[in-house]
Amino acid sequence: MLAKTDIKNLLDDLENERVERTISTSNTDKFAQAVCAFANDIRNSNQSGYLFIGVNDDGSLSGLKVTDELLRNLAGLRSDGNILPQPALMVYKENFPDGDVAIVEVKPSLMPPVRYKGKTWIRIGARKAIANEEEERILIEKRQFHISTFDTQPCFGSTLSDLDVDLFQSEYLPKAISPEILKNDKRDVEQQLASLRLFDRNYKCPTNAGMLLLGYSPQSYIFGAYIQYVRFGGLNRAAKVVKENRFSGNLIQMLKEVDAFVKYSIEDRRPVFISALREEERINYPYIVIRELLMNAVMHRSYEGSNAPTKFYEYVDRIEIDNPGNLYGKARIENFPNENDYRNPVLAEALKTLGYVNKFGRGINMVQEVLSKNGTPSARFFLDDITTFKVVVRNAEYIALTEDSKENATGDGTNGTDGANGTDGANGTDGTDGTDGTDGTDGTDGTNGTDGTDGTNGTDGTNGANGTDGTNGTNGANGTDDANGTNGTDGTDGTNGANGANGANGANGTDGTDGTNGTNNAHTYKQANDRRIKLVDIIRTNTKVSVFELAKLTGMSRRTISRDINILKSQGKLQRVGSNKNGYWIIA
């Protein structure tokens, strides 16, 4: 950081090529062009450049009051994806009697040429300009002197003929370089490739980035450069393999295939009933989430030191993405995901150019936000293994179905399985079918039990299988007065439910007391039935009432209300007329 005296000296030096002055606080293009020019350091001064905001051309202060918002916007120049590769800069302010000065200090880049929206800006004396071909050549040579990352190194053994030059000129080059520059570009294809760090002119071969991005067969040189997809039919790798795929070839083609595969084969949307007026989509895996994580895997993985592919494994309950190479550079477990760095800066630039990355450093936070809105738990990152980077995303559909299953098992009790204990009643063991029960009215067939003490003919009572309410069936106890069970006809009162266990015996129905446990079903079924009756009564008074309003009126969850309304619809007791927005309910 500059001291106040140094700032004052630079402001007064009107011809200093390391200084840009402006009074504008919103001209982002001007700011970014200055940053790009200082980062390229065409004179090779190895000194920082300075953008002063709040300063007139003559070096005097404009009286600006620097706000935190202005400083945040200036800092955003580094990572908004328009200046590539990313520059190293600091943003701060100093206060003077005549006003504040916002300062953007830019370090010379080790990876020139640095471009802003596809144009290479440089400083020529005290002004800035777009670099010509010779100046770009100088910048490329500077970069080659600082080669350090795998993707910028020569892909030894390969030649220009290993690259799909037509693909480069038709798809990548027009996206990487602005149309005005291309219109007057007279360079040959080697020079064009080299300017984008895809070809090494010293060794006369593609760089590793060039091979990965444009090669006819990148895997012939970089063996693990593919994505392995496997879908398992269970919760672990011991389960049956349902589907597998291998995405290979150059990145321009491969990423298109992966993008389409995620959208049409992974993401699954289905409508979920929310209220009487609307439905919402439930998504197992949001497309943008899986796409972002896969693009990050391709961009950040280590391509050297391992021949393993990027693993894209789908299980019944989750997706796991696992790629070689853990956090890199400044990124650490303690600052992830708020700090990021690039193991493959040229590939990172290429994915931004191709539109697969919107803003650097924002992807993980975006993933978590989308998952939260979808009702899915946050993605989990496993960073303890220094050899690999692994992320797991849960299946929202699987989670919802599991929760629904648990709620059905413990909530309404409509399956009434407790009624199974009511099987004793004398010889009326057939009553076990009552375990399913939802509608005990069929129990009236128990009148056939009049034949005698065995009550064997009472087996017709199995029709009671659909009912659980039988609590009023206790009148069947009158059958105990007569050895022949003729009074057993009173058992017809059992039409109300499963507690008719006492009447199940016929002659000595006292054994039927074991059936009293069946009242648990009777109770839970009665609760569910009463609840649905209450819903119908409310809907009768307001045919446009929503699930949210019903939840407030009844104190029940929206999930329970939605399920009850679906049951009422399936039973024909409710009918929907018109659209979700303007329609209404008819009670049958």
Solvent accessible surface area in square Angstrom, and as a share of the most:
residue,aa,sasa,rsa
1,M,148,0.66
2,L,28,0.14
3,A,56,0.43
4,K,99,0.42
5,T,96,0.56
6,D,62,0.32
7,I,0,0.00
8,K,87,0.37
9,N,98,0.50
10,L,19,0.09
11,L,1,0.00
12,D,88,0.46
13,D,65,0.33
14,L,83,0.41
15,E,135,0.61
16,N,29,0.15
17,E,39,0.17
18,R,54,0.20
19,V,3,0.02
20,E,20,0.09
21,R,28,0.10
22,T,6,0.04
23,I,103,0.52
24,S,35,0.22
25,T,59,0.34
26,S,95,0.62
27,N,67,0.34
28,T,70,0.40
29,D,67,0.35
30,K,59,0.25
31,F,7,0.03
32,A,1,0.01
33,Q,36,0.16
34,A,0,0.00
35,V,0,0.00
36,C,0,0.00
37,A,1,0.00
38,F,10,0.04
39,A,0,0.00
40,N,0,0.00
41,D,15,0.08
42,I,31,0.16
43,R,168,0.61
44,N,85,0.44
45,S,43,0.28
46,N,113,0.58
47,Q,94,0.42
48,S,14,0.09
49,G,2,0.02
50,Y,15,0.06
51,L,0,0.00
52,F,0,0.00
53,I,0,0.00
54,G,0,0.00
55,V,0,0.00
56,N,47,0.24
57,D,123,0.64
58,D,96,0.50
59,G,5,0.05
60,S,49,0.32
61,L,23,0.11
62,S,54,0.35
63,G,47,0.45
64,L,36,0.18
65,K,149,0.63
66,V,5,0.03
67,T,72,0.42
68,D,95,0.49
69,E,107,0.48
70,L,14,0.07
71,L,35,0.17
72,R,157,0.57
73,N,94,0.48
74,L,2,0.01
75,A,48,0.37
76,G,29,0.28
77,L,6,0.03
78,R,64,0.23
79,S,33,0.22
80,D,39,0.20
81,G,2,0.01
82,N,51,0.26
83,I,1,0.01
84,L,20,0.10
85,P,14,0.09
86,Q,39,0.17
87,P,4,0.03
88,A,58,0.45
89,L,26,0.13
90,M,77,0.34
91,V,38,0.22
92,Y,19,0.07
93,K,74,0.31
94,E,33,0.15
95,N,74,0.38
96,F,34,0.14
97,P,140,0.88
98,D,97,0.51
99,G,12,0.12
100,D,9,0.05
101,V,0,0.00
102,A,0,0.00
103,I,0,0.00
104,V,0,0.00
105,E,10,0.04
106,V,0,0.00
107,K,88,0.37
108,P,33,0.21
109,S,19,0.12
110,L,112,0.55
111,M,26,0.11
112,P,0,0.00
113,P,0,0.00
114,V,0,0.00
115,R,8,0.03
116,Y,13,0.05
117,K,117,0.50
118,G,15,0.14
119,K,47,0.20
120,T,3,0.02
121,W,34,0.12
122,I,1,0.01
123,R,17,0.06
124,I,72,0.37
125,G,38,0.37
126,A,48,0.37
127,R,146,0.53
128,K,41,0.17
129,A,19,0.15
130,I,65,0.33
131,A,12,0.09
132,N,87,0.45
133,E,76,0.34
134,E,89,0.40
135,E,34,0.15
136,E,15,0.07
137,R,86,0.31
138,I,64,0.32
139,L,0,0.00
140,I,14,0.07
141,E,87,0.39
142,K,28,0.12
143,R,2,0.01
144,Q,29,0.13
145,F,168,0.70
146,H,65,0.29
147,I,53,0.27
148,S,81,0.52
149,T,20,0.12
150,F,29,0.12
151,D,0,0.00
152,T,0,0.00
153,Q,61,0.27
154,P,16,0.10
155,C,7,0.04
156,F,134,0.56
157,G,70,0.67
158,S,5,0.03
159,T,69,0.40
160,L,46,0.23
161,S,91,0.58
162,D,37,0.19
163,L,4,0.02
164,D,23,0.12
165,V,38,0.22
166,D,110,0.57
167,L,20,0.10
168,F,1,0.00
169,Q,83,0.37
170,S,79,0.51
171,E,46,0.21
172,Y,6,0.02
173,L,10,0.05
174,P,61,0.39
175,K,115,0.49
176,A,13,0.10
177,I,5,0.02
178,S,14,0.09
179,P,101,0.64
180,E,95,0.43
181,I,48,0.24
182,L,43,0.21
183,K,166,0.70
184,N,108,0.55
185,D,25,0.13
186,K,166,0.70
187,R,27,0.10
188,D,80,0.42
189,V,32,0.18
190,E,41,0.18
191,Q,52,0.23
192,Q,17,0.08
193,L,0,0.00
194,A,0,0.00
195,S,1,0.01
196,L,7,0.03
197,R,1,0.00
198,L,1,0.01
199,F,1,0.01
200,D,3,0.01
201,R,80,0.29
202,N,108,0.55
203,Y,131,0.50
204,K,118,0.50
205,C,6,0.04
206,P,0,0.00
207,T,1,0.00
208,N,10,0.05
209,A,1,0.00
210,G,0,0.00
211,M,0,0.00
212,L,2,0.01
213,L,0,0.00
214,L,0,0.00
215,G,0,0.00
216,Y,138,0.53
217,S,54,0.35
218,P,1,0.00
219,Q,27,0.12
220,S,67,0.43
221,Y,76,0.29
222,I,12,0.06
223,F,123,0.51
224,G,2,0.02
225,A,7,0.05
226,Y,34,0.13
227,I,1,0.01
228,Q,59,0.26
229,Y,3,0.01
230,V,14,0.08
231,R,107,0.39
232,F,15,0.06
233,G,44,0.42
234,G,15,0.15
235,L,89,0.44
236,N,81,0.42
237,R,134,0.49
238,A,99,0.77
239,A,25,0.19
240,K,165,0.70
241,V,71,0.41
242,V,82,0.47
243,K,87,0.37
244,E,124,0.56
245,N,62,0.32
246,R,129,0.47
247,F,8,0.03
248,S,41,0.26
249,G,20,0.19
250,N,3,0.01
251,L,6,0.03
252,I,2,0.01
253,Q,83,0.37
254,M,4,0.02
255,L,0,0.00
256,K,99,0.42
257,E,92,0.41
258,V,1,0.01
259,D,29,0.15
260,A,47,0.37
261,F,22,0.09
262,V,1,0.00
263,K,85,0.36
264,Y,168,0.64
265,S,60,0.38
266,I,5,0.03
267,E,26,0.12
268,D,83,0.43
269,R,117,0.43
270,R,89,0.32
271,P,88,0.56
272,V,28,0.16
273,F,27,0.11
274,I,35,0.18
275,S,4,0.03
276,A,2,0.01
277,L,41,0.20
278,R,104,0.38
279,E,87,0.39
280,E,81,0.36
281,E,101,0.45
282,R,43,0.16
283,I,23,0.12
284,N,16,0.08
285,Y,1,0.00
286,P,7,0.04
287,Y,48,0.18
288,I,73,0.37
289,V,0,0.00
290,I,0,0.00
291,R,39,0.14
292,E,16,0.07
293,L,7,0.03
294,L,1,0.00
295,M,1,0.00
296,N,24,0.12
297,A,5,0.04
298,V,4,0.02
299,M,7,0.03
300,H,51,0.23
301,R,4,0.01
302,S,17,0.11
303,Y,16,0.06
304,E,94,0.42
305,G,93,0.89
306,S,36,0.24
307,N,106,0.54
308,A,40,0.31
309,P,15,0.10
310,T,2,0.01
311,K,57,0.24
312,F,0,0.00
313,Y,18,0.07
314,E,20,0.09
315,Y,7,0.03
316,V,61,0.35
317,D,22,0.11
318,R,44,0.16
319,I,0,0.00
320,E,16,0.07
321,I,2,0.01
322,D,27,0.14
323,N,5,0.03
324,P,13,0.08
325,G,11,0.10
326,N,17,0.09
327,L,41,0.20
328,Y,82,0.31
329,G,33,0.32
330,K,108,0.46
331,A,7,0.06
332,R,123,0.45
333,I,97,0.49
334,E,143,0.64
335,N,47,0.24
336,F,41,0.17
337,P,37,0.23
338,N,127,0.65
339,E,54,0.24
340,N,31,0.16
341,D,40,0.21
342,Y,27,0.10
343,R,39,0.14
344,N,1,0.01
345,P,24,0.15
346,V,4,0.02
347,L,1,0.00
348,A,3,0.02
349,E,15,0.07
350,A,1,0.00
351,L,0,0.00
352,K,45,0.19
353,T,27,0.16
354,L,24,0.12
355,G,41,0.39
356,Y,20,0.07
357,V,8,0.05
358,N,111,0.57
359,K,119,0.50
360,F,11,0.05
361,G,44,0.42
362,R,101,0.37
363,G,11,0.11
364,I,24,0.12
365,N,53,0.27
366,M,34,0.15
367,V,0,0.00
368,Q,47,0.21
369,E,80,0.36
370,V,37,0.21
371,L,0,0.00
372,S,80,0.51
373,K,178,0.75
374,N,35,0.18
375,G,60,0.58
376,T,8,0.04
377,P,57,0.36
378,S,67,0.43
379,A,6,0.05
380,R,150,0.55
381,F,40,0.17
382,F,76,0.32
383,L,19,0.09
384,D,131,0.68
385,D,71,0.37
386,I,148,0.75
387,T,91,0.53
388,T,28,0.16
389,F,35,0.15
390,K,55,0.23
391,V,4,0.02
392,V,15,0.08
393,V,1,0.00
394,R,88,0.32
395,N,18,0.09
396,A,7,0.06
397,E,32,0.14
398,Y,72,0.28
399,I,28,0.14
400,A,9,0.07
401,L,94,0.47
402,T,49,0.29
403,E,80,0.36
404,D,36,0.19
405,S,70,0.45
406,K,134,0.57
407,E,45,0.20
408,N,73,0.37
409,A,84,0.65
410,T,119,0.69
411,G,36,0.34
412,D,14,0.07
413,G,19,0.18
414,T,38,0.22
415,N,102,0.53
416,G,2,0.02
417,T,92,0.53
418,D,61,0.31
419,G,10,0.10
420,A,40,0.31
421,N,74,0.38
422,G,16,0.15
423,T,27,0.16
424,D,61,0.32
425,G,1,0.01
426,A,29,0.22
427,N,75,0.38
428,G,15,0.14
429,T,77,0.45
430,D,56,0.29
431,G,31,0.30
432,T,57,0.33
433,D,70,0.36
434,G,16,0.16
435,T,31,0.18
436,D,97,0.50
437,G,0,0.00
438,T,56,0.33
439,D,72,0.37
440,G,7,0.07
441,T,76,0.44
442,D,59,0.30
443,G,17,0.16
444,T,50,0.29
445,D,50,0.26
446,G,21,0.21
447,T,45,0.26
448,N,67,0.34
449,G,9,0.09
450,T,39,0.22
451,D,104,0.54
452,G,11,0.11
453,T,65,0.38
454,D,78,0.41
455,G,7,0.07
456,T,75,0.44
457,N,59,0.30
458,G,21,0.20
459,T,48,0.28
460,D,59,0.30
461,G,24,0.23
462,T,37,0.21
463,N,69,0.36
464,G,15,0.15
465,A,19,0.14
466,N,77,0.40
467,G,2,0.02
468,T,1,0.00
469,D,38,0.20
470,G,0,0.00
471,T,60,0.35
472,N,79,0.41
473,G,1,0.01
474,T,53,0.31
475,N,69,0.35
476,G,6,0.05
477,A,45,0.35
478,N,71,0.36
479,G,1,0.01
480,T,56,0.33
481,D,116,0.60
482,D,39,0.20
483,A,72,0.55
484,N,93,0.48
485,G,0,0.00
486,T,65,0.38
487,N,57,0.29
488,G,13,0.12
489,T,59,0.35
490,D,55,0.28
491,G,19,0.18
492,T,49,0.28
493,D,60,0.31
494,G,12,0.11
495,T,35,0.21
496,N,78,0.40
497,G,10,0.10
498,A,33,0.25
499,N,23,0.12
500,G,18,0.17
501,A,7,0.05
502,N,36,0.18
503,G,20,0.20
504,A,43,0.33
505,N,4,0.02
506,G,12,0.11
507,A,2,0.02
508,N,100,0.51
509,G,3,0.03
510,T,91,0.53
511,D,87,0.45
512,G,0,0.00
513,T,73,0.42
514,D,72,0.37
515,G,1,0.01
516,T,59,0.35
517,N,72,0.37
518,G,1,0.01
519,T,40,0.23
520,N,78,0.40
521,N,6,0.03
522,A,1,0.01
523,H,108,0.48
524,T,34,0.20
525,Y,36,0.14
526,K,113,0.48
527,Q,93,0.41
528,A,0,0.00
529,N,52,0.27
530,D,65,0.34
531,R,36,0.13
532,R,20,0.07
533,I,89,0.45
534,K,100,0.42
535,L,0,0.00
536,V,19,0.11
537,D,67,0.35
538,I,30,0.15
539,I,0,0.00
540,R,135,0.49
541,T,117,0.68
542,N,70,0.36
543,T,51,0.29
544,K,111,0.47
545,V,3,0.02
546,S,20,0.13
547,V,0,0.00
548,F,116,0.48
549,E,76,0.34
550,L,0,0.00
551,A,17,0.13
552,K,147,0.62
553,L,111,0.55
554,T,27,0.16
555,G,71,0.68
556,M,39,0.18
557,S,61,0.39
558,R,113,0.41
559,R,87,0.32
560,T,17,0.10
561,I,0,0.00
562,S,13,0.08
563,R,46,0.17
564,D,0,0.00
565,I,0,0.00
566,N,66,0.34
567,I,47,0.24
568,L,5,0.02
569,K,75,0.32
570,S,95,0.61
571,Q,100,0.44
572,G,44,0.42
573,K,97,0.41
574,L,7,0.03
575,Q,106,0.47
576,R,52,0.19
577,V,45,0.26
578,G,60,0.58
579,S,63,0.41
580,N,62,0.32
581,K,169,0.72
582,N,110,0.56
583,G,1,0.01
584,Y,91,0.34
585,W,2,0.01
586,I,74,0.37
587,I,43,0.22
588,A,99,0.77
